Amino acid sequence: MPVQKIGGLAAFICAATYLVGFALLVTLLAPLGYGSGEIDADAVVAFNMARPGILIAWNTVIYVVNALALAVLVVALHARLEPTTPGWAAVTRAFGLIWATLVLGAGMIANVAVDRAAHLAASDPTAAAQLWEILHAVELGLGGGNEIAGGVWILGVSIAGLRGRSIGKVPAILGLVTGAGGFATIIPALGDSAGAVFGLGAIAWFIAVGIVLYRARAAAA
């Protein structure tokens, strides 16, 4: 299967991981404070003890699966951009792989936080909540709490796509808006609203890019 067609499938997987993440965020995880910026660490530990595996599964989908699919998409988009904008293609590949690495690292730390807190909770729930809160802060620093790396990558791909007319106008415009939202999370006052723009925009952008990559290779085949 051509790499760009595989990249299209990877883009759909990325979109799916965001949809799964949002679905749990507004249902099972909403009472814990996820999405509000004021997560109750004690409630998180208690939730994990009552429903073991849900947080691990959630972290694995939104971080680990997303990062692996993202790495494939980065390579596919590099191949797509290189013939018309080789310099931009190289830059976007660098930023994209950096983002994939940060997302994967955030997921690994998030899962370790849940696992270690669960082991400690049986003997000292307060210490377990404190440990989870510390590791969660590291997770957020890597990428769970900001979207700077992702915003820069999507902006770069979209600019290159416009210059080389290689990904289509709709995905490029969606990418400009989404990327700007991600980069704006660097401003604390705009963090939540800009993050929402990035998250929702990224779903649409991944789907749009996936269609472009998958259809192009299917037609060529």
C-alpha positions in Angstrom: 0.0 0.0 0.0 1.4 3.4 -0.9 2.7 5.5 2.0 0.4 8.4 1.3 -2.6 6.1 1.4 -1.4 4.7 4.7 -1.0 8.2 5.8 -4.6 8.9 5.0 -5.7 6.0 7.2 -3.4 7.3 9.9 -5.1 10.7 9.7 -8.5 9.0 10.2 -7.1 7.2 13.2 -5.8 10.5 14.7 -9.3 12.0 14.2 -10.9 9.0 15.9 -8.6 9.2 18.9 -9.7 12.9 19.4 -13.4 11.9 19.1 -12.9 9.1 21.7 -11.1 11.5 24.0 -13.8 14.1 23.8 -16.5 11.5 24.3 -15.1 10.3 27.6 -14.1 13.8 28.6 -17.7 15.0 28.6 -19.2 11.8 30.1 -17.3 9.6 32.5 -14.5 12.0 33.2 -16.5 15.2 33.5 -17.3 14.8 37.2 -13.5 14.5 38.0 -12.9 18.0 36.5 -11.3 17.0 33.3 -11.7 19.7 30.7 -12.3 22.4 33.4 -8.7 23.0 34.4 -9.6 22.1 38.0 -9.1 18.4 38.2 -9.8 16.8 41.6 -6.8 14.5 42.2 -8.5 12.7 45.1 -11.5 12.0 42.9 -9.3 10.7 40.1 -7.6 8.2 42.4 -11.0 7.1 43.8 -12.4 6.8 40.3 -9.4 4.7 39.2 -9.8 2.4 42.2 -13.6 2.0 41.5 -13.2 1.6 37.7 -9.7 0.3 37.0 -8.5 0.3 33.4 -10.6 3.2 32.1 -8.0 5.9 32.6 -5.3 3.7 31.3 -7.4 2.9 28.2 -8.2 6.6 27.8 -4.6 7.7 28.0 -3.5 5.0 25.6 -6.0 6.0 23.0 -5.6 9.8 23.2 -1.8 9.7 23.6 -0.1 6.5 22.6 -2.3 5.4 19.6 -2.5 9.0 18.5 1.3 9.5 18.6 2.0 6.3 16.6 -0.6 7.2 13.9 0.7 10.8 14.0 4.3 9.7 13.2 3.0 7.8 10.1 1.0 10.8 9.0 4.0 13.1 9.4 6.0 10.9 7.1 3.2 10.7 4.5 2.6 14.5 4.5 6.4 15.0 4.1 6.3 12.8 1.0 3.2 14.8 -0.3 4.8 18.2 0.2 8.4 17.4 -0.9 7.9 17.6 -4.7 6.6 21.2 -4.6 8.0 22.7 -1.4 11.1 20.6 -0.3 12.3 23.1 2.3 9.0 23.4 4.0 8.5 19.6 3.8 11.7 19.1 5.8 10.8 21.7 8.4 7.3 20.2 8.9 8.7 16.7 9.2 11.0 17.9 12.0 8.2 19.7 13.9 5.8 16.8 13.3 8.1 14.2 14.7 8.8 16.4 17.7 5.1 16.6 18.4 4.6 12.9 18.0 7.5 12.3 20.5 6.0 14.7 23.0 2.5 13.1 22.7 3.9 9.6 23.2 6.0 10.8 26.2 2.9 12.4 27.8 0.9 9.2 27.4 3.7 7.1 28.9 3.9 9.4 31.9 0.1 9.6 32.2 -0.2 5.8 32.4 2.7 5.5 34.9 0.9 8.2 37.0 -2.3 6.1 37.1 -0.5 2.9 37.8 1.7 4.2 40.6 -1.1 6.1 42.2 -3.2 2.9 42.2 -0.5 0.9 44.0 -0.1 3.6 46.6 -3.8 4.3 47.1 -4.4 1.1 49.1 -2.2 2.2 51.9 -2.2 6.0 51.6 -4.9 7.7 49.4 -3.6 11.2 50.1 -0.1 10.4 49.0 -1.5 8.7 45.9 -3.4 11.8 45.0 -0.3 14.0 45.5 1.8 11.6 43.4 -0.7 11.6 40.6 -1.0 15.4 40.7 2.8 15.8 40.3 3.1 13.4 37.4 0.0 14.9 35.8 1.7 18.3 35.8 4.6 16.7 33.9 2.1 15.2 31.5 0.5 18.6 30.9 3.9 20.2 30.4 4.8 17.7 27.6 1.7 18.4 25.7 -1.5 17.5 27.5 -1.9 21.1 28.7 -0.7 23.0 25.6 -0.7 22.5 21.9 2.2 24.6 20.8 4.1 21.8 19.0 1.0 20.5 17.3 -0.1 24.0 16.3 3.3 24.9 14.8 3.3 21.6 12.8 -0.3 22.0 11.4 0.5 25.7 10.6 3.6 24.6 8.7 1.9 21.9 6.8 -1.0 24.2 5.9 1.3 27.0 4.7 3.3 24.6 2.6 0.1 23.1 1.2 -1.1 26.5 0.2 2.3 27.5 -1.4 2.6 24.2 -3.3 -1.1 23.5 -3.8 -0.5 20.0 -2.6 -3.1 19.3 0.1 -6.1 21.3 -1.1 -7.5 24.7 -0.1 -10.0 23.4 2.5 -7.5 21.4 4.5 -5.0 24.3 4.3 -7.5 26.9 5.6 -8.7 24.5 8.3 -5.1 24.0 9.2 -4.3 27.7 9.5 -7.2 28.2 11.9 -6.4 25.1 13.9 -2.7 25.7 14.0 -3.2 29.3 15.2 -5.5 28.0 18.0 -2.8 25.5 19.1 -0.1 28.1 19.1 -2.3 30.5 21.1 -2.4 28.1 24.0 1.0 29.5 24.9 -1.0 32.5 26.3 -2.4 31.3 29.7 -5.5 33.5 29.5 -6.4 31.9 26.2 -5.5 28.4 27.1 -8.9 26.8 27.5 -10.6 28.5 24.5 -7.6 28.2 22.2 -7.3 24.5 23.2 -10.9 23.9 22.3 -10.4 25.6 18.9 -7.4 23.4 18.3 -9.0 20.2 19.5 -12.2 20.6 17.4 -10.3 22.0 14.5 -7.8 19.2 14.5 -10.6 16.6 14.1 -11.9 18.3 11.0 -8.3 18.9 9.7 -7.3 15.2 10.2 -10.4 14.1 8.4 -9.9 16.5 5.5 -6.2 15.6 5.1 -7.0 11.9 5.4 -9.5 12.2 2.5 -6.9 14.1 0.4 -4.2 11.5 1.0 -6.4 8.4 0.7 -8.2 9.5 -2.4 -5.2 10.7 -4.2 -3.3 7.4 -3.8 -6.5 5.4 -4.5 -7.0 7.3 -7.8 -3.4 6.9 -8.8 -3.5 3.2 -8.1 
